[in-house]
């Protein structure tokens, strides 16, 4: 999305310069912040379309920055951090980050993730829309799922799980988030139940359930529904 505004909150000067040069070269407007306080100020006053957020900031942890922004804004946030621990990824995503890239990363991958995040600026699929991918058609208004024109018999929980994944297509959802949204607050630690239902869904909607095309596992974090580029709504 050429011309979109990207706010980079990053304390490493070399990384700030690299991101500034790369993004400006691709037609984005870019603002830079080296501290959490400066980043929060720009997020509130400059109104970026997407934020690239480092976690290791000198004055405040990036996790806290993410939490603060989510109190008043739904702007897409991509965490770019040297922290590799799954706990950090899960915490950032649970607090509202849309994606997570571990340093070092390739610029082509970052640009691809950026394009996905910017697509989330568009309104989510309304519940009366129809989504098609591969042989699957989902009619949200009728709560109906077809495969090659034949109705798929999903349980209410399977349907709710598939709907949550599809309307958040290309976004990583943590296990805790999925369990809370589909099963309720009391089930947030029941990862085994989620794995069972993910397996059931894959057997029903995937061309090859043992090599999933759509419902992708983010190891140690959760799941991402990968909507094909040729999908229709």
C-alpha positions in Angstrom: 0.0 0.0 0.0 2.2 2.8 -1.3 2.0 6.0 0.7 1.0 4.3 3.9 2.4 5.7 7.1 4.9 3.5 9.0 6.1 4.4 12.5 9.3 2.6 13.5 10.0 2.5 17.3 13.5 1.1 17.5 16.5 2.1 19.6 19.3 0.7 17.4 20.4 3.6 15.1 21.7 1.2 12.4 18.4 -0.6 12.3 16.4 2.6 12.2 18.4 3.9 9.3 18.0 0.6 7.4 14.3 0.5 7.9 13.9 4.2 7.0 15.9 3.8 3.7 14.1 0.5 2.7 10.6 1.7 3.5 11.0 5.1 2.0 12.4 3.4 -1.1 9.2 1.4 -1.4 7.0 4.5 -1.2 6.0 4.5 2.5 6.0 7.6 4.7 8.2 6.9 7.7 8.7 8.4 11.1 11.3 7.2 13.6 11.3 7.0 17.4 14.3 5.8 19.5 12.4 5.6 22.8 9.0 4.3 24.0 7.9 7.8 25.1 8.7 9.3 21.7 7.0 6.3 20.0 3.8 6.7 22.1 3.7 10.4 21.3 4.0 9.8 17.5 1.5 7.0 17.6 -1.0 9.5 19.1 -0.2 12.6 17.0 1.0 11.3 13.6 -1.6 8.5 13.3 0.4 5.8 11.5 -1.1 3.1 9.5 1.2 0.5 10.9 3.8 0.3 13.7 7.1 -1.6 13.7 7.9 -2.0 17.4 11.1 -3.2 19.1 10.7 -4.7 22.6 14.2 -3.8 24.0 13.7 0.0 24.3 15.8 2.1 26.7 13.1 3.8 28.7 10.2 1.3 28.7 9.6 -2.3 27.6 8.0 -2.7 24.2 5.4 -5.0 25.7 4.2 -2.0 27.8 4.2 0.2 24.7 2.0 -2.4 22.9 -0.4 -2.6 25.8 -0.7 1.3 26.0 -1.4 1.6 22.3 -4.1 -1.1 22.4 -5.9 0.9 25.1 -7.0 3.4 22.4 -6.0 2.2 18.9 -6.3 -0.8 16.7 -3.4 0.2 14.4 -1.6 -2.9 13.2 1.6 -3.6 15.3 4.4 -5.8 14.1 6.9 -6.6 16.8 10.5 -6.7 15.5 12.8 -8.0 18.3 15.9 -10.0 19.1 14.0 -11.8 21.8 13.5 -15.4 20.7 11.7 -16.7 23.8 8.2 -18.1 23.0 6.9 -16.4 26.2 7.8 -13.0 24.8 6.0 -13.7 21.5 2.9 -15.0 23.2 2.8 -12.0 25.6 3.1 -9.5 22.8 0.5 -11.2 20.7 -1.9 -11.6 23.6 -1.6 -7.9 24.3 -2.7 -7.1 20.7 0.4 -7.2 18.4 -0.6 -8.5 15.0 2.7 -10.2 14.1 6.2 -11.0 15.4 9.5 -11.0 13.5 12.7 -12.2 15.2 16.0 -10.4 14.4 17.8 -10.9 12.2 15.2 -11.1 9.4 15.1 -10.6 5.7 13.7 -7.3 4.3 11.5 -9.2 1.8 9.9 -11.0 4.7 9.3 -7.8 6.6 7.8 -6.1 3.6 5.5 -9.1 3.1 4.4 -9.0 6.7 3.9 -5.2 6.4 1.6 -5.7 3.4 -0.5 -8.2 5.3 -0.8 -5.9 8.4 -1.9 -3.0 6.2 -4.6 -5.2 4.7 -6.0 -5.5 8.2 -6.7 -1.8 8.1 -9.6 -2.7 5.8 -12.9 -3.6 7.5 -13.0 -7.3 8.5 -15.4 -9.6 6.7 -18.9 -8.8 7.9 -20.9 -11.7 9.2 -23.2 -11.7 6.2 -20.3 -12.1 3.7 -19.2 -15.2 1.8 -15.6 -16.4 1.8 -14.2 -18.9 -0.7 -10.8 -20.6 -0.6 -10.0 -23.8 -2.5 -13.0 -26.0 -2.5 -14.4 -24.4 0.6 -17.2 -21.8 0.8 -18.2 -20.2 4.1 -21.5 -18.3 4.3 -21.3 -16.4 7.6 -24.9 -15.3 7.5 -26.2 -18.8 7.2 -23.5 -20.3 9.3 -23.0 -22.8 6.5 -19.8 -24.3 5.2 -19.6 -26.1 1.8 -16.8 -28.2 0.3 -17.0 -28.7 -3.5 -20.7 -27.7 -3.2 -21.6 -30.2 -0.6 -22.4 -29.1 2.9 -19.8 -29.8 5.6 -21.2 -30.9 8.9 -19.3 -28.9 11.5 -20.2 -28.9 15.2 -21.1 -25.5 16.6 -17.6 -25.3 18.3 -15.8 -26.3 15.0 -17.7 -23.6 13.2 -16.9 -20.9 15.8 -13.2 -21.9 15.7 -13.1 -21.8 11.9 -14.9 -18.4 11.8 -12.5 -16.9 14.3 -9.5 -18.1 12.3 -10.9 -17.0 8.9 -11.9 -13.4 10.0 -8.4 -13.0 11.4 -6.8 -14.4 8.3 -3.0 -14.0 8.1 -2.8 -12.9 11.7 -1.2 -15.1 14.4 -3.7 -15.9 17.2 -2.3 -17.3 20.4 -3.7 -20.5 21.9 -5.0 -18.5 24.9 -6.7 -16.0 22.7 -8.5 -18.7 20.7 -9.5 -20.7 23.8 -10.9 -17.5 25.4 -12.8 -16.4 22.3 -14.3 -19.9 21.4 -14.6 -21.7 24.7 -14.6 -18.9 27.3 -12.2 -17.5 30.0 -12.2 -20.8 32.0 -10.5 -22.7 29.2 -7.5 -20.5 28.4 -5.0 -23.2 29.5 -6.7 -26.1 27.8 -4.3 -26.5 24.9 -5.1 -30.2 24.4 -8.7 -29.4 23.6 -7.7 -26.8 21.0 -5.2 -29.3 19.4 -8.0 -31.9 19.1 -10.4 -29.4 17.4 -7.7 -28.0 15.1 -7.1 -31.6 14.0 -10.8 -32.2 13.4 -11.1 -28.9 11.3 -8.0 -29.8 9.2 -9.5 -33.2 8.3 -12.6 -31.4 7.1 -11.3 -28.3 5.2 -7.7 -29.1 4.3 -6.8 -30.7 0.9 -4.1 -32.7 2.8 -4.6 -32.6 6.6 -1.1 -33.9 7.3 0.4 -30.9 5.4 -2.0 -28.0 6.2 -2.4 -25.3 3.6 -4.7 -23.0 5.5 -4.6 -23.7 9.2 -0.9 -23.2 10.0 0.8 -23.9 13.3 3.0 -21.2 14.9 5.1 -23.5 17.1 4.8 -22.7 20.8 2.5 -19.7 20.1 -0.7 -20.6 18.3 -2.2 -20.7 14.8 -2.4 -18.6 11.7 -5.1 -19.0 9.0 -3.4 -18.4 5.7 -5.9 -17.2 3.2 -4.8 -17.9 -0.4 -4.3 -14.8 -2.6 -6.9 -16.1 -5.1 -9.6 -16.4 -2.4 -12.9 -14.5 -3.0 -15.3 -12.7 -0.7 
